[in-house]
Amino acid sequence: MELLQLKYFQTVARLEHMTLAAEELHIPQPALSKTISSLEKELGVLLFDRRGKYIYLNEFGKTYLKRVDQALSALENGKHELEDLTGKELGDIKLLILSASPLIPDLLASFSKLHPHINFNLIQHFSTSVSITDFDLCISSSPLRINHITSLPLITEEIFLAVPLDHRFAGRKSIKLLEVADDNFISLTRGKDLRTITDIFCNDSGFSPNIIFESDDPATVRGLIKAGQGIAFIPAISWGNYIGNSISLLHIEEPVCERTISLTFKTGHYLSQASCLFRQFTLDYFASIDSKQELNGEALI
């Protein structure tokens, strides 16, 4: 049994898809299939149920995966502990950013002034070569769909409805979301934390938003609102300071629209000294954000 076999098995077990696993691991699919079959032969049991072209982790596989996760995690933790002792780990933090991206540059700049020798690997977009499990710390507003994580709340912010100044409701201070069920919406792309949350808001109000523009860039969303192309949801703190006075923000009376941004890390996963420093700095940074930064519709109408 080789370490590489275990890493390959862990990836296939997580994705339950041989082709996607091969792409993520950057190896040919036949080679991956052969490796998994060899591992099963060595263990004397099948780890996956095969149904046509689909594979599913069976009870043997689930039991074995728990031990593999523990073993690989222990080895990775040991590596990081040694790197800490030699000082190599001082400058490397993998930070996954799923929410509050407009606040991140100032957060990182403030931290770097105190710790200029610590470097960051910022992950904001996924591909077949990037796994959602591959991070030291994560800033998000939706629960991560992975096991064994700890989330520390950073800040809770209201989410407003942003409309152009010539919109029929621009003179209002508040609104019920159902009142704009027939409007054209501008939104972040599917998979973004804010999009996931605001789709739920609309669903709770009894409608599906008519989204005419999608973008993965918050600045583009704001620009399209200003250009009168539609309406959109705007988080008060993380986006609010970038709005200016060319958009009207409306408080949403119903349903309650807010989100909590959290700092997440894997429970039991070794955190380097650099990551621990940044974790505490991030908690202090968000705690210091003055509540006066929370915008209200009246201030921007």
Secondary structure as GFF3:
##gff-version 3
##sequence-region A 1 301
A	DSSP	alpha_helix	3	15	.	.	.	ID=ss1
A	DSSP	alpha_helix	18	25	.	.	.	ID=ss2
A	DSSP	alpha_helix	29	43	.	.	.	ID=ss3
A	DSSP	beta_strand	48	51	.	.	.	ID=ss4
A	DSSP	beta_strand	54	57	.	.	.	ID=ss5
A	DSSP	alpha_helix	59	86	.	.	.	ID=ss6
A	DSSP	three_ten_helix	88	91	.	.	.	ID=ss7
A	DSSP	beta_strand	92	97	.	.	.	ID=ss8
A	DSSP	three_ten_helix	101	103	.	.	.	ID=ss9
A	DSSP	alpha_helix	104	114	.	.	.	ID=ss10
A	DSSP	beta_strand	119	123	.	.	.	ID=ss11
A	DSSP	beta_strand	137	140	.	.	.	ID=ss12
A	DSSP	beta_strand	149	164	.	.	.	ID=ss13
A	DSSP	beta_strand	174	176	.	.	.	ID=ss14
A	DSSP	three_ten_helix	177	180	.	.	.	ID=ss15
A	DSSP	beta_strand	184	188	.	.	.	ID=ss16
A	DSSP	alpha_helix	193	204	.	.	.	ID=ss17
A	DSSP	beta_strand	210	215	.	.	.	ID=ss18
A	DSSP	alpha_helix	218	226	.	.	.	ID=ss19
A	DSSP	beta_strand	232	235	.	.	.	ID=ss20
A	DSSP	three_ten_helix	240	242	.	.	.	ID=ss21
A	DSSP	beta_strand	247	254	.	.	.	ID=ss22
A	DSSP	beta_strand	258	266	.	.	.	ID=ss23
A	DSSP	alpha_helix	273	287	.	.	.	ID=ss24
A	DSSP	three_ten_helix	291	293	.	.	.	ID=ss25
A	DSSP	alpha_helix	297	300	.	.	.	ID=ss26
###
